[in-house]
Amino acid sequence: MFDKMKLWKSQNSSSDLRERVEKMKELQIPEHVAIIMDGNGRWAKKRALPRIAGHHEGMKVVRKITKFANEIGVKTLTLYAFSTENWKRPKMEVDFLMKLPEEFLGTFLPELVEGNVQVRMIGYMDHLPSHTRNAVARAMEETKNNTGLVLNFALNYGSRAEILEAVKHVLKDCKSGIMNENDLNEEKFSSYLMTKGLQDPDLLIRTSGEIRLSNFMLWQLAYTEFWFTDVLWPDFDEEQMLEAIEVFQNRQRRFGGVQ
């Protein structure tokens, strides 16, 4: 009897989710969603598990949310996977995190190819271990001609370093005569950032109850809508993603103007 009740609840929940998805598709879908995936360690601690168990569980959620984003028509999904500050964590945890892209992409790459997903990365690849670089490079190469969702991993990424590097490149191009400083504007400066060619995020999601940007896409998030949730990343699912988009669809985006 109990199993039948669980099955009935599950079927009704799935039906409700499908109905909400169909209603959502009638309105504007955010083209670029960025997510700060936070709370893996706390998820593990609550269960008396090592932190790496939370990171491994979080990897499964990446697969689930990528599939969902692709299905509903999101064009770009940027996931903050590892920051330039995360190197300060214990070596065992960092070593495990550096193995996750290899495991994730090694396991799910055929699925990404079949789903027409294109893998990209922003961040400093040269500083990553060779096995991590190779896994990411292979995924990018094998999906480069795909035309569906862009799955953009922010890996060894820090926004302040990105902006400083862009400023240095602008100064160098001005000195060499490639660019006139009077021609510099926001659009041209954006072309010096790692996200060149990508639209700025429409929606930023951060899990685990933290309300800060943590050095993530500081330039690109200037007019992005923010949505924060107390849900820890390993517990995040399609329903929370849907809720975030529904909130986004009910907001008025003025971009500094008046409506």
Secondary structure, 3 states (H helix, E strand, C coil): CHHHHHHHHHHHHHHHHHHHHHHHHCCCCCCEEEEECCCHHHHHHHCCCCHHHHHHHHHHHHHHHHHHHHHHCCCEEEEEEEECCHHHCCHHHHHHHHHHHHHHHHHHHHHHHHCCCEEEEECCHHHCCHHHHHHHHHHHHHHCCCCCCEEEEEEEECHHHHHHHHHHHHHHHHHCCCCCHHHCCHHHHHCCCCCCCCCCCCEEEECCCCCCCCCCCCCCCCCCEEEECCCCHHHCCHHHHHHHHHHHHCCCCCCCCCC
